Amino acid sequence: MRILHTSDWHIGRTFHGESVLDNLALALDRLHEQVREHGVEVVCISGDIFDSAVPSAKALQFFDARLAEFVDDGARVLVTSGNHDSAARLGYLARWLGESGIHILADPSRPAEFIELQDASGPVRFYGIPYLEPAIVRSHAEGDQVGSQRDAIAWAMGLVRESLAGFDGRVVVLAHCFAAGVPDTGVADDIERDLSAGGIDVVPLELFEGVSYVALGHIHSRSRLSERVRYSGAPLHYSFGEANQPRGSWLIDLGGAGSDTADDFACQWLELPVPRLLVELTGTLQELETSAEFAAHTESWVSARLTDGDRPVDAMRRLRQRFPHAVHLEYVQRSTTQQARRTLPRATSPEEHTDAFLKHVREAQGLTQFENEVLTDLLSEIRKQEAER
């Protein structure tokens, strides 16, 4: 059975306040072409379909159109919910959509719900484990101690294994969680910390043992945790921290044998286009405005790091005249904090302290003549008042 694994579409998300829906459409157009080109039988979307629990009408229409494209190509679609989605809203009409080949598995009280599909080699069961909030799971776990994502997934996989008793076929699990083994490069700057990346609330891979394939969502960059446990990542870059990570999906071929037979499993990465590149540019405002070095980035998403000694007036407006998609601006101090710590203690008077501090924050420019005169007059008045007490 040929499966395409994608996740984290985040329909409706903005990038620093700018809409990216058109860019997402371009990426998913290519995904749709790949479904046709490779004869994909099942499309798995592992959570965070929308960026909001209450998606807009436009976002809903966008998702509906994408599902229709897959079904028109003869593919079945399996969807589960992520922590950005409302499981109840996403699962609305799920029982009726199943008749058309769209299967939404988003009920946190029923994580062992499955869809069984057939190919020439026999049955394949698909389990969709939605994002499991421990506080919600506790009301369904019948006395099990559920205080973390680890506990919640352990509970869910326990139910999955119970339902597999007597089943002699292949098994695919969709889940939305933070699993152990994700490299630092796979974690975006804005990754949701409610799943406690790097802490005790990490799902161990052994919970997924014995499964033919685990299609994970939540991490925005592709990651291979083991041969059969992978993140596909998001189809777009949603932060500058993701800028150099490839975008795409996994194409999985499940043979007819069991999950422990390596010869009957194949995985291929399918690249997606990046409609607009992300780039971080560093220099003075004038350099960014005029240097030929930056000419190639006029259509990119731009995060600018200005090194001007004094903050230029109206910097973002000026940047956008050359880079219309500049969305982030920060100022970089050439002198480091460590240098300031060495310089400031050597100052012996208020005037010297002030001058040293201004050199630090202004990148080597201290008190101007006018500022020095004002400060001298002010300090003289203060000293006079102190002497007359």
C-alpha positions in Angstrom: 0.0 0.0 0.0 1.4 3.4 -1.0 0.9 6.1 1.7 1.8 9.8 1.7 2.6 11.3 5.1 2.1 15.0 5.7 1.2 17.2 8.7 1.1 20.7 10.2 -0.6 22.6 7.4 -1.6 25.4 9.9 -4.2 26.7 7.5 -5.0 30.3 8.4 -1.6 31.0 9.9 0.1 34.3 9.3 3.8 35.0 9.1 4.7 38.1 11.2 1.2 39.4 10.4 1.4 38.6 6.7 -1.0 36.1 5.1 0.7 32.9 3.7 -2.4 31.2 2.3 -1.4 31.8 -1.3 2.0 30.3 -0.6 0.5 27.3 1.2 -1.8 26.8 -1.9 1.3 26.6 -4.1 3.0 24.1 -1.9 -0.1 21.9 -1.6 -0.7 22.1 -5.4 2.6 20.3 -5.8 1.6 17.8 -3.0 -1.5 17.1 -5.0 0.5 16.5 -8.2 2.7 14.1 -6.3 -0.3 12.1 -5.1 -1.3 11.7 -8.8 2.3 11.1 -10.1 3.1 8.4 -7.5 -0.3 6.7 -7.4 -0.8 7.4 -3.7 -3.6 5.3 -2.2 -3.8 6.9 1.3 -3.0 10.4 2.4 -2.2 10.8 6.1 -2.4 14.2 7.7 -1.1 14.1 11.2 -2.6 17.1 13.0 -2.5 20.9 13.1 -4.7 21.1 10.1 -5.7 24.6 11.1 -3.8 27.2 13.0 -6.8 28.1 15.1 -9.4 26.1 17.1 -12.0 28.4 15.4 -10.8 28.5 11.7 -12.3 31.1 9.4 -14.7 30.4 6.6 -11.9 30.9 4.1 -9.7 28.3 5.9 -12.5 25.8 6.0 -13.2 26.3 2.3 -9.5 25.9 1.6 -9.3 22.6 3.4 -12.5 21.3 1.8 -11.0 22.0 -1.7 -7.8 20.1 -0.8 -9.6 17.1 0.5 -11.8 17.0 -2.7 -8.6 17.0 -4.9 -7.2 13.9 -3.1 -10.5 12.0 -3.3 -11.0 12.9 -7.0 -7.6 11.3 -7.6 -8.8 8.1 -5.9 -6.9 8.4 -2.7 -8.4 7.8 0.8 -7.6 10.5 3.3 -7.0 10.1 7.0 -6.9 13.1 9.3 -6.2 13.5 13.0 -6.2 16.6 15.2 -3.3 18.6 16.6 -3.0 20.9 19.5 -3.9 23.9 17.3 -7.1 22.2 16.2 -10.5 21.9 17.9 -11.0 18.1 17.8 -14.8 18.5 18.0 -14.9 21.0 15.2 -12.5 19.0 13.0 -14.5 15.8 13.7 -17.9 17.4 12.8 -19.6 15.2 10.2 -16.8 12.6 10.4 -19.2 9.7 10.3 -20.7 10.9 7.0 -17.4 12.0 5.4 -16.1 8.4 5.8 -18.6 7.4 3.1 -16.7 9.5 0.6 -13.2 8.3 1.6 -12.3 11.0 4.1 -11.7 9.6 7.6 -11.3 12.1 10.5 -10.1 10.4 13.7 -10.1 13.2 16.3 -12.0 12.0 19.3 -9.6 12.0 22.3 -11.9 9.6 24.2 -11.5 7.0 21.4 -7.8 6.9 20.5 -8.1 3.3 19.4 -10.6 4.1 16.7 -9.3 2.8 13.4 -10.0 2.5 9.7 -9.2 -0.8 8.0 -8.3 -0.7 4.3 -7.5 -3.5 2.0 -5.0 -4.0 -0.8 -3.8 -7.0 -2.7 -1.7 -8.1 0.2 -4.4 -7.9 2.8 -5.7 -5.5 5.5 -4.0 -2.4 6.8 -5.3 -0.8 10.0 -4.9 3.0 10.4 -5.2 4.4 14.0 -5.4 8.2 14.4 -4.3 9.3 17.8 -5.3 13.0 18.2 -3.5 15.4 20.3 -4.2 14.2 23.8 -4.4 16.9 26.5 -3.6 15.0 29.8 -6.3 16.9 31.7 -8.9 15.7 29.3 -7.5 12.2 29.0 -7.8 11.6 32.8 -11.6 11.7 32.5 -11.5 8.8 30.0 -8.5 6.7 31.4 -10.5 4.8 34.0 -8.1 5.3 36.9 -4.9 5.3 35.0 -2.5 8.0 36.1 -2.2 10.5 33.3 -0.2 13.5 34.1 1.8 14.0 30.9 1.9 13.5 27.2 4.0 10.4 27.8 1.2 9.0 30.0 -1.5 9.9 27.5 0.2 8.3 24.5 1.0 5.2 26.7 -2.7 5.0 27.5 -3.7 5.4 23.9 -1.2 2.8 22.6 -2.4 0.4 25.3 -5.9 0.6 23.8 -4.5 0.3 20.3 -2.7 -2.9 21.3 -5.8 -4.3 22.9 -7.8 -3.7 19.7 -5.1 -5.5 17.7 -5.5 -8.8 19.5 -5.9 -11.5 16.9 -5.2 -9.1 14.0 -2.5 -10.3 11.6 -2.0 -7.4 9.3 -0.1 -4.2 8.9 -0.6 -1.2 11.3 -0.1 2.5 10.7 -0.4 5.0 13.6 -0.9 8.8 13.1 -0.1 10.8 16.2 0.6 14.4 17.2 3.1 14.7 20.0 6.8 15.4 20.8 8.7 12.1 20.5 12.1 11.3 21.9 15.0 11.7 19.5 14.1 14.9 17.6 17.4 16.7 16.8 17.8 20.4 17.8 17.6 21.4 14.1 14.1 19.9 13.9 12.7 22.2 16.6 11.6 25.6 15.5 12.1 28.7 17.6 8.3 29.0 18.1 7.6 25.3 18.8 4.8 25.0 21.4 6.4 24.3 24.7 3.2 22.8 26.2 4.5 19.5 24.9 7.7 20.1 26.9 10.4 19.5 24.3 13.5 18.3 26.0 11.8 17.8 29.4 10.3 14.8 31.1 7.1 15.1 28.9 8.6 13.4 25.9 7.0 10.3 24.3 9.5 7.4 24.2 9.8 5.6 20.9 9.3 2.2 22.5 5.6 3.0 22.9 5.3 2.7 19.2 7.2 -0.6 18.8 5.7 -3.2 16.5 3.9 -0.7 14.3 4.5 -0.9 10.6 4.7 2.9 10.3 4.2 5.9 12.7 3.3 9.2 10.9 4.0 11.9 13.5 3.0 15.6 13.5 3.9 18.6 15.6 7.5 19.2 14.6 7.8 21.6 11.7 10.9 20.0 10.1 11.3 16.5 8.8 12.9 14.1 11.2 13.7 10.4 11.1 13.5 9.0 14.6 13.8 5.5 13.4 13.2 3.7 10.1 9.5 3.5 10.8 8.9 6.5 13.0 9.1 9.9 11.3 8.0 13.5 11.2 7.1 15.0 7.8 7.3 18.6 9.0 5.1 21.4 7.7 4.7 22.2 4.0 5.8 25.9 4.6 8.4 27.6 6.7 6.6 29.2 9.6 9.5 30.8 11.4 13.0 32.1 10.5 14.4 29.3 12.7 13.1 26.8 10.0 14.6 28.7 7.1 17.2 26.1 6.0 15.1 23.0 6.6 13.6 21.3 3.5 9.9 21.1 3.0 8.1 18.0 1.8 6.4 14.7 2.7 7.3 11.0 3.1 6.1 8.5 0.5 5.8 5.1 2.2 5.4 1.7 0.6 4.1 -1.0 2.9 4.6 -4.5 1.5 2.5 -7.5 2.4 4.6 -8.8 5.2 4.6 -7.9 8.9 6.0 -4.7 10.5 9.3 -6.5 11.3 10.2 -7.3 7.7 12.6 -4.7 6.4 12.4 -6.0 2.8 8.7 -5.0 2.7 9.1 -1.4 3.7 10.4 1.5 1.6 10.4 5.3 2.3 11.1 8.2 -0.1 11.3 11.9 0.6 9.3 14.1 -1.8 10.4 17.7 -1.9 8.0 20.6 -1.9 8.7 24.0 -3.4 9.4 27.0 -1.1 7.3 29.7 -2.7 9.1 32.5 -0.8 12.6 32.0 0.7 13.4 33.2 4.2 16.6 35.1 4.8 18.3 37.0 7.6 20.3 40.0 6.4 22.8 42.0 8.5 24.3 45.4 7.8 23.7 49.1 8.2 20.4 50.4 6.8 22.2 52.1 3.9 24.0 48.9 3.1 20.8 46.9 3.0 19.1 49.6 0.9 21.9 49.9 -1.7 24.4 47.0 -1.7 24.3 44.7 -4.7 25.1 41.9 -2.2 21.5 41.8 -1.1 19.8 42.2 -4.5 18.9 38.5 -4.8 16.6 38.8 -1.7 14.2 41.5 -2.8 11.3 38.9 -3.0 12.2 36.9 0.1 10.8 37.1 3.6 13.4 39.3 5.3 14.5 39.5 8.9 16.9 42.5 9.1 19.6 43.0 11.7 20.8 46.6 11.6 24.3 47.5 12.8 23.9 51.3 12.6 25.4 53.2 15.5 22.3 55.3 15.9 18.8 53.9 15.2 17.7 55.2 11.8 14.4 56.9 11.6 11.6 55.0 9.9 13.8 52.0 9.2 11.1 49.4 8.4 9.4 51.7 5.8 12.7 52.3 4.1 13.6 48.6 4.1 10.3 47.7 2.5 11.0 50.0 -0.4 13.6 47.4 -1.5 12.3 44.4 0.4 8.5 44.5 0.3 8.3 41.3 2.4 10.6 42.5 5.2 8.7 41.4 8.3 11.2 41.6 11.2 13.7 44.2 12.3 16.3 44.2 15.2 19.3 46.2 16.1 22.7 44.6 16.8 25.3 46.1 19.1 28.8 45.5 17.9 30.2 45.8 21.4 29.4 42.8 23.4 28.1 42.6 27.0 31.4 41.1 28.1 33.2 44.2 26.7 30.9 46.5 28.5 31.5 44.6 31.8 35.2 45.2 31.3 34.9 48.8 30.4 32.3 50.1 32.9 34.1 49.2 36.1 37.1 51.2 35.0 35.0 54.4 34.9 35.7 56.4 38.1 33.1 59.3 37.7 29.5 59.6 36.7 30.6 61.3 33.5 32.9 58.4 32.6 30.2 55.8 33.5 27.7 57.6 31.3 30.2 57.9 28.4 31.2 54.2 28.7 27.5 53.1 28.8 26.6 55.2 25.7 29.6 53.8 23.8 28.3 50.3 24.6 24.7 50.9 23.5 25.6 53.2 20.6 28.4 51.0 19.2 31.5 53.2 20.1 29.9 56.6 20.1 29.9 58.2 23.5 28.7 61.5 24.8 28.2 64.2 22.2 29.5 67.7 23.0 25.9 68.9 23.7 25.1 65.9 25.9 28.4 66.4 27.8 27.5 70.0 28.5 24.0 69.2 29.7 25.3 66.3 31.9 28.1 68.5 33.4 25.6 71.2 34.3 23.2 68.7 35.8 25.9 67.0 37.8 27.2 70.3 39.0 23.8 71.3 40.3 23.4 67.9 42.1 26.8 68.2 43.7 26.0 71.7 44.8 22.7 70.6 46.4 24.5 67.7 48.2 27.1 70.1 49.5 24.5 72.4 51.0 22.6 69.7 52.9 
